[in-house]
């Protein structure tokens, strides 16, 4: 499964903000070599979803709306991606014409893989992805214990 650039950029913005009090789109774009125009759309979506706050006026910019430990990576991915289906038949509204629909083993395997992918992302928060403010080196994180 591959995430869209939109989701990738959203995660980068959140990681950047987790290390700062506030920032601007221009600062994030320059530091990460990303398009300011694209980041504006990403930040707008993050603000609409309640992940960031936008601050107008002098000294304005953007900042996290919640503590990094309260932002689950899986939640962000679910909100930012239009679809997470590895195959089209996993969509609830699928009405395609597949001759294997009635006796397909792939569909359940792909559904399980999608669930495992999201469960793995749910095991991490933004605090796990970004070193704390003021840390010189990225923090090495440990994988959470396997869930059975």
FENBEL-V445791 format. One record per run of one state. SS is the DSSP state (alpha for helix, beta for strand, coil for the rest). FROM is the first residue (numbers start at 1). LEN is the number of residues. If there is no record, write none. Layout:
BEGIN
SS/FROM/LEN ; SS/FROM/LEN
END
This chain:
BEGIN
coil/1/4 ; alpha/5/14 ; coil/19/4 ; beta/23/1 ; coil/24/1 ; alpha/25/8 ; coil/33/3 ; alpha/36/13 ; coil/49/3 ; beta/52/4 ; coil/56/5 ; beta/61/4 ; coil/65/3 ; alpha/68/3 ; coil/71/1 ; beta/72/1 ; alpha/73/8 ; coil/81/7 ; alpha/88/3 ; coil/91/10 ; alpha/101/3 ; coil/104/2 ; alpha/106/17 ; coil/123/2 ; beta/125/1 ; alpha/126/4 ; coil/130/19
END
